[in-house]
Amino acid sequence: MAAKDIYNPNITKTMKVEEFKQIQNSSTTQIGYYLKETWLNKLKEIIKNQFEKPGETLPGFNLHVASKAEYEQSDLRRFLMQ
């Protein structure tokens, strides 16, 4: 994610301010979509895969806690809040 550009730095010609603004707005919209859809889903997948390894249960990182109170006290919550 750190390698992604928020704005479009590949401007190679002169242009009107409105055209520049539209290009930059499009770039920020695309990065926003990437963060909300692609990156977030990939992050969820990584977390699930690492904490749901067959035959392994990491204490405090149970993804299937039964109650909110149990989740509030878990290491998983503290990890996700980071």
mmCIF file as gemmi writes it, N, C-alpha and C atoms, coordinates in Angstrom:
data_model
loop_
_atom_site.group_PDB
_atom_site.id
_atom_site.type_symbol
_atom_site.label_atom_id
_atom_site.label_alt_id
_atom_site.label_comp_id
_atom_site.label_asym_id
_atom_site.label_entity_id
_atom_site.label_seq_id
_atom_site.pdbx_PDB_ins_code
_atom_site.Cartn_x
_atom_site.Cartn_y
_atom_site.Cartn_z
_atom_site.occupancy
_atom_site.B_iso_or_equiv
_atom_site.pdbx_formal_charge
_atom_site.auth_seq_id
_atom_site.auth_asym_id
_atom_site.pdbx_PDB_model_num
ATOM 1 N N . MET Axp A 1 ? 0.822 -1.184 0 1 0 ? 1 A 1
ATOM 2 C CA . MET Axp A 1 ? 0 0 0 1 0 ? 1 A 1
ATOM 3 C C . MET Axp A 1 ? 0.872 1.255 0 1 0 ? 1 A 1
ATOM 4 N N . ALA Axp A 2 ? 2.022 1.174 0.643 1 0 ? 2 A 1
ATOM 5 C CA . ALA Axp A 2 ? 2.894 2.346 0.734 1 0 ? 2 A 1
ATOM 6 C C . ALA Axp A 2 ? 3.403 2.807 -0.634 1 0 ? 2 A 1
ATOM 7 N N . ALA Axp A 3 ? 3.444 1.914 -1.604 1 0 ? 3 A 1
ATOM 8 C CA . ALA Axp A 3 ? 3.944 2.272 -2.931 1 0 ? 3 A 1
ATOM 9 C C . ALA Axp A 3 ? 2.886 2.95 -3.806 1 0 ? 3 A 1
ATOM 10 N N . LYS Axp A 4 ? 1.633 2.951 -3.367 1 0 ? 4 A 1
ATOM 11 C CA . LYS Axp A 4 ? 0.555 3.567 -4.154 1 0 ? 4 A 1
ATOM 12 C C . LYS Axp A 4 ? 0.63 5.085 -4.048 1 0 ? 4 A 1
ATOM 13 N N . ASP Axp A 5 ? 0.318 5.753 -5.16 1 0 ? 5 A 1
ATOM 14 C CA . ASP Axp A 5 ? 0.259 7.215 -5.179 1 0 ? 5 A 1
ATOM 15 C C . ASP Axp A 5 ? -1.181 7.663 -4.956 1 0 ? 5 A 1
ATOM 16 N N . ILE Axp A 6 ? -1.379 8.597 -4.042 1 0 ? 6 A 1
ATOM 17 C CA . ILE Axp A 6 ? -2.715 9.142 -3.807 1 0 ? 6 A 1
ATOM 18 C C . ILE Axp A 6 ? -3.12 10.03 -4.97 1 0 ? 6 A 1
ATOM 19 N N . TYR Axp A 7 ? -2.19 10.821 -5.441 1 0 ? 7 A 1
ATOM 20 C CA . TYR Axp A 7 ? -2.448 11.706 -6.576 1 0 ? 7 A 1
ATOM 21 C C . TYR Axp A 7 ? -1.719 11.176 -7.794 1 0 ? 7 A 1
ATOM 22 N N . ASN Axp A 8 ? -2.13 11.614 -8.967 1 0 ? 8 A 1
ATOM 23 C CA . ASN Axp A 8 ? -1.508 11.182 -10.207 1 0 ? 8 A 1
ATOM 24 C C . ASN Axp A 8 ? -0.278 12.047 -10.49 1 0 ? 8 A 1
ATOM 25 N N . PRO Axp A 9 ? 0.922 11.506 -10.342 1 0 ? 9 A 1
ATOM 26 C CA . PRO Axp A 9 ? 2.136 12.301 -10.581 1 0 ? 9 A 1
ATOM 27 C C . PRO Axp A 9 ? 2.588 12.275 -12.04 1 0 ? 9 A 1
ATOM 28 N N . ASN Axp A 10 ? 1.872 11.542 -12.886 1 0 ? 10 A 1
ATOM 29 C CA . ASN Axp A 10 ? 2.3 11.347 -14.272 1 0 ? 10 A 1
ATOM 30 C C . ASN Axp A 10 ? 1.679 12.379 -15.213 1 0 ? 10 A 1
ATOM 31 N N . ILE Axp A 11 ? 1.846 13.639 -14.903 1 0 ? 11 A 1
ATOM 32 C CA . ILE Axp A 11 ? 1.353 14.712 -15.757 1 0 ? 11 A 1
ATOM 33 C C . ILE Axp A 11 ? 2.492 15.089 -16.714 1 0 ? 11 A 1
ATOM 34 N N . THR Axp A 12 ? 2.253 14.912 -18.007 1 0 ? 12 A 1
ATOM 35 C CA . THR Axp A 12 ? 3.324 15.144 -18.979 1 0 ? 12 A 1
ATOM 36 C C . THR Axp A 12 ? 3.034 16.298 -19.933 1 0 ? 12 A 1
ATOM 37 N N . LYS Axp A 13 ? 1.9 16.954 -19.759 1 0 ? 13 A 1
ATOM 38 C CA . LYS Axp A 13 ? 1.545 18.054 -20.662 1 0 ? 13 A 1
ATOM 39 C C . LYS Axp A 13 ? 0.916 19.193 -19.864 1 0 ? 13 A 1
ATOM 40 N N . THR Axp A 14 ? 0.899 20.347 -20.454 1 0 ? 14 A 1
ATOM 41 C CA . THR Axp A 14 ? 0.217 21.462 -19.81 1 0 ? 14 A 1
ATOM 42 C C . THR Axp A 14 ? -1.282 21.266 -19.994 1 0 ? 14 A 1
ATOM 43 N N . MET Axp A 15 ? -2.047 21.746 -19.028 1 0 ? 15 A 1
ATOM 44 C CA . MET Axp A 15 ? -3.495 21.583 -19.081 1 0 ? 15 A 1
ATOM 45 C C . MET Axp A 15 ? -4.175 22.659 -18.256 1 0 ? 15 A 1
ATOM 46 N N . LYS Axp A 16 ? -5.45 22.783 -18.454 1 0 ? 16 A 1
ATOM 47 C CA . LYS Axp A 16 ? -6.239 23.737 -17.685 1 0 ? 16 A 1
ATOM 48 C C . LYS Axp A 16 ? -6.392 23.224 -16.268 1 0 ? 16 A 1
ATOM 49 N N . VAL Axp A 17 ? -6.614 24.157 -15.36 1 0 ? 17 A 1
ATOM 50 C CA . VAL Axp A 17 ? -6.746 23.809 -13.943 1 0 ? 17 A 1
ATOM 51 C C . VAL Axp A 17 ? -7.894 22.826 -13.743 1 0 ? 17 A 1
ATOM 52 N N . GLU Axp A 18 ? -9.009 23.027 -14.414 1 0 ? 18 A 1
ATOM 53 C CA . GLU Axp A 18 ? -10.159 22.126 -14.255 1 0 ? 18 A 1
ATOM 54 C C . GLU Axp A 18 ? -9.83 20.706 -14.715 1 0 ? 18 A 1
ATOM 55 N N . GLU Axp A 19 ? -9.085 20.583 -15.788 1 0 ? 19 A 1
ATOM 56 C CA . GLU Axp A 19 ? -8.684 19.254 -16.263 1 0 ? 19 A 1
ATOM 57 C C . GLU Axp A 19 ? -7.756 18.59 -15.246 1 0 ? 19 A 1
ATOM 58 N N . PHE Axp A 20 ? -6.827 19.37 -14.689 1 0 ? 20 A 1
ATOM 59 C CA . PHE Axp A 20 ? -5.92 18.852 -13.659 1 0 ? 20 A 1
ATOM 60 C C . PHE Axp A 20 ? -6.71 18.373 -12.439 1 0 ? 20 A 1
ATOM 61 N N . LYS Axp A 21 ? -7.668 19.184 -12.002 1 0 ? 21 A 1
ATOM 62 C CA . LYS Axp A 21 ? -8.486 18.815 -10.845 1 0 ? 21 A 1
ATOM 63 C C . LYS Axp A 21 ? -9.252 17.522 -11.107 1 0 ? 21 A 1
ATOM 64 N N . GLN Axp A 22 ? -9.799 17.38 -12.311 1 0 ? 22 A 1
ATOM 65 C CA . GLN Axp A 22 ? -10.552 16.173 -12.642 1 0 ? 22 A 1
ATOM 66 C C . GLN Axp A 22 ? -9.658 14.942 -12.632 1 0 ? 22 A 1
ATOM 67 N N . ILE Axp A 23 ? -8.459 15.067 -13.176 1 0 ? 23 A 1
ATOM 68 C CA . ILE Axp A 23 ? -7.511 13.942 -13.172 1 0 ? 23 A 1
ATOM 69 C C . ILE Axp A 23 ? -7.166 13.551 -11.737 1 0 ? 23 A 1
ATOM 70 N N . GLN Axp A 24 ? -6.905 14.541 -10.89 1 0 ? 24 A 1
ATOM 71 C CA . GLN Axp A 24 ? -6.552 14.254 -9.501 1 0 ? 24 A 1
ATOM 72 C C . GLN Axp A 24 ? -7.738 13.676 -8.732 1 0 ? 24 A 1
ATOM 73 N N . ASN Axp A 25 ? -8.931 14.189 -8.975 1 0 ? 25 A 1
ATOM 74 C CA . ASN Axp A 25 ? -10.127 13.638 -8.322 1 0 ? 25 A 1
ATOM 75 C C . ASN Axp A 25 ? -10.345 12.186 -8.727 1 0 ? 25 A 1
ATOM 76 N N . SER Axp A 26 ? -10.135 11.892 -9.99 1 0 ? 26 A 1
ATOM 77 C CA . SER Axp A 26 ? -10.268 10.521 -10.47 1 0 ? 26 A 1
ATOM 78 C C . SER Axp A 26 ? -9.247 9.613 -9.779 1 0 ? 26 A 1
ATOM 79 N N . SER Axp A 27 ? -8.037 10.094 -9.634 1 0 ? 27 A 1
ATOM 80 C CA . SER Axp A 27 ? -6.983 9.316 -8.984 1 0 ? 27 A 1
ATOM 81 C C . SER Axp A 27 ? -7.327 9.039 -7.521 1 0 ? 27 A 1
ATOM 82 N N . THR Axp A 28 ? -7.798 10.048 -6.795 1 0 ? 28 A 1
ATOM 83 C CA . THR Axp A 28 ? -8.152 9.838 -5.385 1 0 ? 28 A 1
ATOM 84 C C . THR Axp A 28 ? -9.37 8.94 -5.246 1 0 ? 28 A 1
ATOM 85 N N . THR Axp A 29 ? -10.301 9.015 -6.192 1 0 ? 29 A 1
ATOM 86 C CA . THR Axp A 29 ? -11.464 8.124 -6.171 1 0 ? 29 A 1
ATOM 87 C C . THR Axp A 29 ? -11.029 6.679 -6.372 1 0 ? 29 A 1
ATOM 88 N N . GLN Axp A 30 ? -10.109 6.46 -7.307 1 0 ? 30 A 1
ATOM 89 C CA . GLN Axp A 30 ? -9.609 5.108 -7.555 1 0 ? 30 A 1
ATOM 90 C C . GLN Axp A 30 ? -8.879 4.54 -6.349 1 0 ? 30 A 1
ATOM 91 N N . ILE Axp A 31 ? -8.068 5.348 -5.696 1 0 ? 31 A 1
ATOM 92 C CA . ILE Axp A 31 ? -7.34 4.853 -4.519 1 0 ? 31 A 1
ATOM 93 C C . ILE Axp A 31 ? -8.317 4.586 -3.371 1 0 ? 31 A 1
ATOM 94 N N . GLY Axp A 32 ? -9.355 5.413 -3.25 1 0 ? 32 A 1
ATOM 95 C CA . GLY Axp A 32 ? -10.383 5.175 -2.234 1 0 ? 32 A 1
ATOM 96 C C . GLY Axp A 32 ? -11.11 3.869 -2.468 1 0 ? 32 A 1
ATOM 97 N N . TYR Axp A 33 ? -11.462 3.595 -3.718 1 0 ? 33 A 1
ATOM 98 C CA . TYR Axp A 33 ? -12.102 2.327 -4.058 1 0 ? 33 A 1
ATOM 99 C C . TYR Axp A 33 ? -11.167 1.169 -3.739 1 0 ? 33 A 1
ATOM 100 N N . TYR Axp A 34 ? -9.892 1.301 -4.103 1 0 ? 34 A 1
ATOM 101 C CA . TYR Axp A 34 ? -8.91 0.257 -3.829 1 0 ? 34 A 1
ATOM 102 C C . TYR Axp A 34 ? -8.836 -0.032 -2.325 1 0 ? 34 A 1
ATOM 103 N N . LEU Axp A 35 ? -8.795 1.024 -1.522 1 0 ? 35 A 1
ATOM 104 C CA . LEU Axp A 35 ? -8.703 0.832 -0.07 1 0 ? 35 A 1
ATOM 105 C C . LEU Axp A 35 ? -9.949 0.161 0.489 1 0 ? 35 A 1
ATOM 106 N N . LYS Axp A 36 ? -11.115 0.593 0.033 1 0 ? 36 A 1
ATOM 107 C CA . LYS Axp A 36 ? -12.37 0.063 0.575 1 0 ? 36 A 1
ATOM 108 C C . LYS Axp A 36 ? -12.665 -1.346 0.103 1 0 ? 36 A 1
ATOM 109 N N . GLU Axp A 37 ? -12.305 -1.671 -1.099 1 0 ? 37 A 1
ATOM 110 C CA . GLU Axp A 37 ? -12.658 -2.973 -1.659 1 0 ? 37 A 1
ATOM 111 C C . GLU Axp A 37 ? -11.471 -3.939 -1.666 1 0 ? 37 A 1
ATOM 112 N N . THR Axp A 38 ? -10.535 -3.715 -2.522 1 0 ? 38 A 1
ATOM 113 C CA . THR Axp A 38 ? -9.44 -4.662 -2.739 1 0 ? 38 A 1
ATOM 114 C C . THR Axp A 38 ? -8.554 -4.821 -1.507 1 0 ? 38 A 1
ATOM 115 N N . TRP Axp A 39 ? -8.034 -3.725 -0.993 1 0 ? 39 A 1
ATOM 116 C CA . TRP Axp A 39 ? -7.071 -3.789 0.11 1 0 ? 39 A 1
ATOM 117 C C . TRP Axp A 39 ? -7.725 -4.326 1.374 1 0 ? 39 A 1
ATOM 118 N N . LEU Axp A 40 ? -8.922 -3.843 1.7 1 0 ? 40 A 1
ATOM 119 C CA . LEU Axp A 40 ? -9.604 -4.274 2.911 1 0 ? 40 A 1
ATOM 120 C C . LEU Axp A 40 ? -9.945 -5.761 2.852 1 0 ? 40 A 1
ATOM 121 N N . ASN Axp A 41 ? -10.447 -6.216 1.713 1 0 ? 41 A 1
ATOM 122 C CA . ASN Axp A 41 ? -10.767 -7.638 1.575 1 0 ? 41 A 1
ATOM 123 C C . ASN Axp A 41 ? -9.518 -8.501 1.655 1 0 ? 41 A 1
ATOM 124 N N . LYS Axp A 42 ? -8.431 -8.048 1.066 1 0 ? 42 A 1
ATOM 125 C CA . LYS Axp A 42 ? -7.165 -8.797 1.135 1 0 ? 42 A 1
ATOM 126 C C . LYS Axp A 42 ? -6.666 -8.866 2.582 1 0 ? 42 A 1
ATOM 127 N N . LEU Axp A 43 ? -6.782 -7.764 3.296 1 0 ? 43 A 1
ATOM 128 C CA . LEU Axp A 43 ? -6.372 -7.729 4.699 1 0 ? 43 A 1
ATOM 129 C C . LEU Axp A 43 ? -7.207 -8.697 5.537 1 0 ? 43 A 1
ATOM 130 N N . LYS Axp A 44 ? -8.517 -8.709 5.319 1 0 ? 44 A 1
ATOM 131 C CA . LYS Axp A 44 ? -9.395 -9.644 6.031 1 0 ? 44 A 1
ATOM 132 C C . LYS Axp A 44 ? -8.996 -11.091 5.744 1 0 ? 44 A 1
ATOM 133 N N . GLU Axp A 45 ? -8.714 -11.367 4.477 1 0 ? 45 A 1
ATOM 134 C CA . GLU Axp A 45 ? -8.321 -12.711 4.072 1 0 ? 45 A 1
ATOM 135 C C . GLU Axp A 45 ? -7.017 -13.138 4.756 1 0 ? 45 A 1
ATOM 136 N N . ILE Axp A 46 ? -6.052 -12.243 4.808 1 0 ? 46 A 1
ATOM 137 C CA . ILE Axp A 46 ? -4.768 -12.546 5.454 1 0 ? 46 A 1
ATOM 138 C C . ILE Axp A 46 ? -4.98 -12.845 6.934 1 0 ? 46 A 1
ATOM 139 N N . ILE Axp A 47 ? -5.764 -12.014 7.605 1 0 ? 47 A 1
ATOM 140 C CA . ILE Axp A 47 ? -6.019 -12.22 9.04 1 0 ? 47 A 1
ATOM 141 C C . ILE Axp A 47 ? -6.713 -13.556 9.266 1 0 ? 47 A 1
ATOM 142 N N . LYS Axp A 48 ? -7.749 -13.846 8.487 1 0 ? 48 A 1
ATOM 143 C CA . LYS Axp A 48 ? -8.458 -15.121 8.649 1 0 ? 48 A 1
ATOM 144 C C . LYS Axp A 48 ? -7.538 -16.304 8.397 1 0 ? 48 A 1
ATOM 145 N N . ASN Axp A 49 ? -6.75 -16.227 7.325 1 0 ? 49 A 1
ATOM 146 C CA . ASN Axp A 49 ? -5.853 -17.341 7.003 1 0 ? 49 A 1
ATOM 147 C C . ASN Axp A 49 ? -4.801 -17.564 8.076 1 0 ? 49 A 1
ATOM 148 N N . GLN Axp A 50 ? -4.296 -16.508 8.667 1 0 ? 50 A 1
ATOM 149 C CA . GLN Axp A 50 ? -3.25 -16.653 9.679 1 0 ? 50 A 1
ATOM 150 C C . GLN Axp A 50 ? -3.794 -17.127 11.021 1 0 ? 50 A 1
ATOM 151 N N . PHE Axp A 51 ? -5.029 -16.748 11.348 1 0 ? 51 A 1
ATOM 152 C CA . PHE Axp A 51 ? -5.589 -17.116 12.65 1 0 ? 51 A 1
ATOM 153 C C . PHE Axp A 51 ? -6.47 -18.351 12.6 1 0 ? 51 A 1
ATOM 154 N N . GLU Axp A 52 ? -6.747 -18.886 11.414 1 0 ? 52 A 1
ATOM 155 C CA . GLU Axp A 52 ? -7.58 -20.085 11.305 1 0 ? 52 A 1
ATOM 156 C C . GLU Axp A 52 ? -6.819 -21.236 10.666 1 0 ? 52 A 1
ATOM 157 N N . LYS Axp A 53 ? -5.579 -21.369 10.99 1 0 ? 53 A 1
ATOM 158 C CA . LYS Axp A 53 ? -4.798 -22.478 10.452 1 0 ? 53 A 1
ATOM 159 C C . LYS Axp A 53 ? -5.348 -23.789 11.037 1 0 ? 53 A 1
ATOM 160 N N . PRO Axp A 54 ? -5.595 -24.779 10.187 1 0 ? 54 A 1
ATOM 161 C CA . PRO Axp A 54 ? -6.132 -26.059 10.667 1 0 ? 54 A 1
ATOM 162 C C . PRO Axp A 54 ? -5.231 -26.695 11.722 1 0 ? 54 A 1
ATOM 163 N N . GLY Axp A 55 ? -5.833 -27.11 12.803 1 0 ? 55 A 1
ATOM 164 C CA . GLY Axp A 55 ? -5.093 -27.769 13.865 1 0 ? 55 A 1
ATOM 165 C C . GLY Axp A 55 ? -4.367 -26.828 14.801 1 0 ? 55 A 1
ATOM 166 N N . GLU Axp A 56 ? -4.37 -25.531 14.503 1 0 ? 56 A 1
ATOM 167 C CA . GLU Axp A 56 ? -3.69 -24.56 15.354 1 0 ? 56 A 1
ATOM 168 C C . GLU Axp A 56 ? -4.693 -23.529 15.846 1 0 ? 56 A 1
ATOM 169 N N . THR Axp A 57 ? -4.691 -23.283 17.11 1 0 ? 57 A 1
ATOM 170 C CA . THR Axp A 57 ? -5.5 -22.211 17.661 1 0 ? 57 A 1
ATOM 171 C C . THR Axp A 57 ? -4.59 -21.339 18.495 1 0 ? 57 A 1
ATOM 172 N N . LEU Axp A 58 ? -4.507 -20.085 18.121 1 0 ? 58 A 1
ATOM 173 C CA . LEU Axp A 58 ? -3.692 -19.159 18.89 1 0 ? 58 A 1
ATOM 174 C C . LEU Axp A 58 ? -4.529 -18.641 20.05 1 0 ? 58 A 1
ATOM 175 N N . PRO Axp A 59 ? -4.092 -18.851 21.288 1 0 ? 59 A 1
ATOM 176 C CA . PRO Axp A 59 ? -4.869 -18.372 22.43 1 0 ? 59 A 1
ATOM 177 C C . PRO Axp A 59 ? -5.099 -16.864 22.331 1 0 ? 59 A 1
ATOM 178 N N . GLY Axp A 60 ? -6.339 -16.447 22.527 1 0 ? 60 A 1
ATOM 179 C CA . GLY Axp A 60 ? -6.665 -15.028 22.493 1 0 ? 60 A 1
ATOM 180 C C . GLY Axp A 60 ? -6.973 -14.503 21.109 1 0 ? 60 A 1
ATOM 181 N N . PHE Axp A 61 ? -6.768 -15.317 20.07 1 0 ? 61 A 1
ATOM 182 C CA . PHE Axp A 61 ? -7.029 -14.884 18.702 1 0 ? 61 A 1
ATOM 183 C C . PHE Axp A 61 ? -8.128 -15.717 18.047 1 0 ? 61 A 1
ATOM 184 N N . ASN Axp A 62 ? -9.089 -16.158 18.828 1 0 ? 62 A 1
ATOM 185 C CA . ASN Axp A 62 ? -10.195 -16.959 18.325 1 0 ? 62 A 1
ATOM 186 C C . ASN Axp A 62 ? -11.135 -16.073 17.507 1 0 ? 62 A 1
ATOM 187 N N . LEU Axp A 63 ? -11.335 -16.413 16.238 1 0 ? 63 A 1
ATOM 188 C CA . LEU Axp A 63 ? -12.216 -15.632 15.365 1 0 ? 63 A 1
ATOM 189 C C . LEU Axp A 63 ? -13.687 -15.972 15.564 1 0 ? 63 A 1
ATOM 190 N N . HIS Axp A 64 ? -13.964 -16.972 16.378 1 0 ? 64 A 1
ATOM 191 C CA . HIS Axp A 64 ? -15.345 -17.428 16.561 1 0 ? 64 A 1
ATOM 192 C C . HIS Axp A 64 ? -15.799 -17.277 18.01 1 0 ? 64 A 1
ATOM 193 N N . VAL Axp A 65 ? -15.469 -16.174 18.638 1 0 ? 65 A 1
ATOM 194 C CA . VAL Axp A 65 ? -15.903 -15.957 20.019 1 0 ? 65 A 1
ATOM 195 C C . VAL Axp A 65 ? -17.421 -15.856 20.057 1 0 ? 65 A 1
ATOM 196 N N . ALA Axp A 66 ? -18.001 -16.325 21.158 1 0 ? 66 A 1
ATOM 197 C CA . ALA Axp A 66 ? -19.458 -16.409 21.253 1 0 ? 66 A 1
ATOM 198 C C . ALA Axp A 66 ? -20.105 -15.123 21.762 1 0 ? 66 A 1
ATOM 199 N N . SER Axp A 67 ? -19.371 -14.312 22.491 1 0 ? 67 A 1
ATOM 200 C CA . SER Axp A 67 ? -20.01 -13.128 23.074 1 0 ? 67 A 1
ATOM 201 C C . SER Axp A 67 ? -19.16 -11.88 22.851 1 0 ? 67 A 1
ATOM 202 N N . LYS Axp A 68 ? -19.844 -10.756 22.879 1 0 ? 68 A 1
ATOM 203 C CA . LYS Axp A 68 ? -19.14 -9.486 22.709 1 0 ? 68 A 1
ATOM 204 C C . LYS Axp A 68 ? -18.193 -9.234 23.889 1 0 ? 68 A 1
ATOM 205 N N . ALA Axp A 69 ? -18.619 -9.602 25.083 1 0 ? 69 A 1
ATOM 206 C CA . ALA Axp A 69 ? -17.784 -9.402 26.271 1 0 ? 69 A 1
ATOM 207 C C . ALA Axp A 69 ? -16.472 -10.178 26.146 1 0 ? 69 A 1
ATOM 208 N N . GLU Axp A 70 ? -16.557 -11.398 25.645 1 0 ? 70 A 1
ATOM 209 C CA . GLU Axp A 70 ? -15.351 -12.209 25.455 1 0 ? 70 A 1
ATOM 210 C C . GLU Axp A 70 ? -14.441 -11.575 24.41 1 0 ? 70 A 1
ATOM 211 N N . TYR Axp A 71 ? -15.045 -11.076 23.326 1 0 ? 71 A 1
ATOM 212 C CA . TYR Axp A 71 ? -14.267 -10.409 22.28 1 0 ? 71 A 1
ATOM 213 C C . TYR Axp A 71 ? -13.586 -9.158 22.829 1 0 ? 71 A 1
ATOM 214 N N . GLU Axp A 72 ? -14.293 -8.371 23.63 1 0 ? 72 A 1
ATOM 215 C CA . GLU Axp A 72 ? -13.746 -7.133 24.196 1 0 ? 72 A 1
ATOM 216 C C . GLU Axp A 72 ? -12.491 -7.39 25.026 1 0 ? 72 A 1
ATOM 217 N N . GLN Axp A 73 ? -12.372 -8.563 25.619 1 0 ? 73 A 1
ATOM 218 C CA . GLN Axp A 73 ? -11.222 -8.903 26.46 1 0 ? 73 A 1
ATOM 219 C C . GLN Axp A 73 ? -10.127 -9.645 25.696 1 0 ? 73 A 1
ATOM 220 N N . SER Axp A 74 ? -10.34 -9.914 24.424 1 0 ? 74 A 1
ATOM 221 C CA . SER Axp A 74 ? -9.417 -10.778 23.681 1 0 ? 74 A 1
ATOM 222 C C . SER Axp A 74 ? -8.21 -10.023 23.127 1 0 ? 74 A 1
ATOM 223 N N . ASP Axp A 75 ? -7.165 -10.806 22.875 1 0 ? 75 A 1
ATOM 224 C CA . ASP Axp A 75 ? -5.977 -10.277 22.201 1 0 ? 75 A 1
ATOM 225 C C . ASP Axp A 75 ? -6.309 -9.893 20.766 1 0 ? 75 A 1
ATOM 226 N N . LEU Axp A 76 ? -7.265 -10.599 20.162 1 0 ? 76 A 1
ATOM 227 C CA . LEU Axp A 76 ? -7.666 -10.302 18.793 1 0 ? 76 A 1
ATOM 228 C C . LEU Axp A 76 ? -8.183 -8.876 18.678 1 0 ? 76 A 1
ATOM 229 N N . ARG Axp A 77 ? -9.003 -8.444 19.616 1 0 ? 77 A 1
ATOM 230 C CA . ARG Axp A 77 ? -9.522 -7.074 19.592 1 0 ? 77 A 1
ATOM 231 C C . ARG Axp A 77 ? -8.389 -6.067 19.688 1 0 ? 77 A 1
ATOM 232 N N . ARG Axp A 78 ? -7.473 -6.299 20.606 1 0 ? 78 A 1
ATOM 233 C CA . ARG Axp A 78 ? -6.336 -5.379 20.755 1 0 ? 78 A 1
ATOM 234 C C . ARG Axp A 78 ? -5.489 -5.334 19.475 1 0 ? 78 A 1
ATOM 235 N N . PHE Axp A 79 ? -5.306 -6.501 18.862 1 0 ? 79 A 1
ATOM 236 C CA . PHE Axp A 79 ? -4.564 -6.563 17.611 1 0 ? 79 A 1
ATOM 237 C C . PHE Axp A 79 ? -5.275 -5.768 16.514 1 0 ? 79 A 1
ATOM 238 N N . LEU Axp A 80 ? -6.571 -5.976 16.353 1 0 ? 80 A 1
ATOM 239 C CA . LEU Axp A 80 ? -7.321 -5.297 15.299 1 0 ? 80 A 1
ATOM 240 C C . LEU Axp A 80 ? -7.44 -3.809 15.551 1 0 ? 80 A 1
ATOM 241 N N . MET Axp A 81 ? -7.417 -3.39 16.793 1 0 ? 81 A 1
ATOM 242 C CA . MET Axp A 81 ? -7.489 -1.955 17.106 1 0 ? 81 A 1
ATOM 243 C C . MET Axp A 81 ? -6.185 -1.241 16.76 1 0 ? 81 A 1
ATOM 244 N N . GLN Axp A 82 ? -5.097 -1.988 16.68 1 0 ? 82 A 1
ATOM 245 C CA . GLN Axp A 82 ? -3.816 -1.391 16.304 1 0 ? 82 A 1
ATOM 246 C C . GLN Axp A 82 ? -3.898 -0.913 14.894 1 0 ? 82 A 1
